[in-house]
Amino acid sequence: QVQFVESGGGLVQPGGSLRLSCAATVEHFSLYHMAWYRQAPGKQREFVARILKDGSTRIADSVKGRFTISRDNAKKTVYLQMNPLRPEDTDVYYCNRCTTSGSPIAGSWGQGTQVTVSS
C-alpha cells in the first residue's frame, strides 16, 4: 500500500541544513519521475523540486540556490538537500511520483516528514 516513505526531518536553527530521504517500495523506481512537495497547515501543497528518470532537475524559485534534489536508483531513494534553511521552510515535506512538469500523479500520499526551522 505504502509507496514512498519520507524521513530526515527535524528541528534545526536558521542557517542549518537537513537532508531528507524518500524511500520507495515500488518495483520500477528507475522509470519514475519524482518530486518533493511541502505543505503548511491551512495552506495548499507546494511544489519544491522534481527529478526526472534521466536525472534532469527543476527547483522551485522559492528555494532555488538552497535546495538540491538527487536520486540513487540502486537504493530506490530520492534526496532533498536543504542548505541553508530559513524559518519559512518550516513545513511537512512529502515525496511522490510526478509528471515531467512536476505535478503529482494521483495516488496515495505518505505521512511526510516535519521540518521545523527555528531558533
Secondary structure, DSSP 8 states (H G I E B T S, - for coil): ---EEEE--EEE-TT--EEEEEEE--TTGGG-EEEEEEE-TTS--EEEEEE-TTS-EEE-TTTTTTEEEEEETTTTEEEEEE-S--GGG-EEEEEEEE-TTS-B-SS-----EEEEE--
